[in-house]
Amino acid sequence: MESVKPRLTLIAAMDQNHLLANSQGIPWKLPHDAAHFRSYTRGKWLLLGRKTFAEMREWFDAGHTPLVLSSSCGWEPDIGRVIASVSQALAMGKAAEVPEIVCCGGAQTYVAALPFADRMVLTLIEETYSAGRGAVYFPKWNPLEWQMQAESVLPKGDPNEPVARVITLERARK
Ligand SMILES: NC(=O)c1ccc[n+]([C@@H]2O[C@H](COP(=O)([O-])OP(=O)(O)OC[C@H]3O[C@@H](n4cnc5c(N)ncnc54)[C@H](OP(=O)(O)O)[C@@H]3O)[C@@H](O)[C@H]2O)c1
């Protein structure tokens, strides 16, 4: 039987303006969102841009398979593989019969991955953070192309934390 293309899921956290990070990095600290991210990505193939991979390098363990999107060939990360396109990631996942690849950003990589995405797991933080030069945003998506499958409010680690909801959207099939 021919193997099936893996599902591509985008996972991200953003503020009310869909800010992902500013020049200082990610401006919030939400332990329950970090736990949710760890839980969703555990043991999976991940797709990351070169910059996000470098930021998260210490975080990976032997259970992760990071695929690092980069236009420069001729280098290999110490964990995972460099890839030149989202299509290449999906073809590799299909050949390995991986059920799901999770795109963990950053902004440029979400832009490249969104047209191929089947699912989005988004943490929506009910707060706005300072942006400024170097701010990066999650790309706009067409709400008509997506159906809400699940929604939950994250517990707060501290009463001063903003409210944050996790929504799961699936691409609507015609
Ligand atoms: N809030 C969140 O959920 C979240 C999640 C992830 C990251 N972030 C934040 O996002 C920021 C990084 O985002 P970013 O957009 O600057 O960088 P990025 O997407 O992590 O990495 C950008 C790099 O990836 C490669 N790349 C991207 N698209 C490509 C394509 N279509 N084809 C080939 N290579 C491609 C290029 O590498 P080369 O230069 O090697 O060609 C590019 O320079 C960080 O501040 C991080 O903290 C936030």
The ligand as a Gaussian input file, in Angstrom:
#p B3LYP/6-31G(d) Opt

LIG

0 1
 N        5.508000      32.657000      19.703000
 C        5.800000      31.516000      19.088000
 O        5.013000      30.547000      19.093000
 C        7.115000      31.367000      18.357000
 C        7.439000      30.139000      17.775000
 C        8.650000      30.035000      17.094000
 C        9.511000      31.108000      16.992000
 N        9.159000      32.287000      17.552000
 C       10.032000      33.452000      17.395000
 O       10.168000      33.722000      16.016000
 C       11.427000      34.378000      15.791000
 C       12.127000      33.720000      14.632000
 O       11.308000      33.813000      13.471000
 P       11.949000      34.218000      12.068000
 O       10.847000      34.358000      11.080000
 O       12.855000      35.376000      12.263000
 O       12.909000      32.990000      11.733000
 P       12.682000      31.424000      11.437000
 O       11.469000      31.207000      10.591000
 O       12.825000      30.674000      12.701000
 O       14.020000      31.136000      10.591000
 C       14.240000      31.885000       9.426000
 C       15.231000      31.131000       8.565000
 O       14.668000      29.892000       8.128000
 C       14.999000      29.654000       6.777000
 N       13.791000      29.721000       5.960000
 C       12.594000      30.279000       6.278000
 N       11.723000      30.117000       5.265000
 C       12.386000      29.452000       4.286000
 C       12.035000      28.953000       3.002000
 N       10.787000      29.150000       2.494000
 N       12.961000      28.296000       2.268000
 C       14.220000      28.104000       2.763000
 N       14.625000      28.526000       3.991000
 C       13.715000      29.199000       4.728000
 C       16.002000      30.717000       6.395000
 O       17.283000      30.209000       6.800000
 P       18.639000      30.603000       6.026000
 O       18.898000      32.033000       6.401000
 O       19.656000      29.629000       6.555000
 O       18.358000      30.448000       4.560000
 C       15.597000      31.877000       7.287000
 O       16.633000      32.821000       7.511000
 C       12.201000      34.253000      17.083000
 O       12.164000      35.497000      17.751000
 C       11.428000      33.227000      17.896000
 O       11.528000      33.445000      19.273000
 C        7.982000      32.452000      18.243000

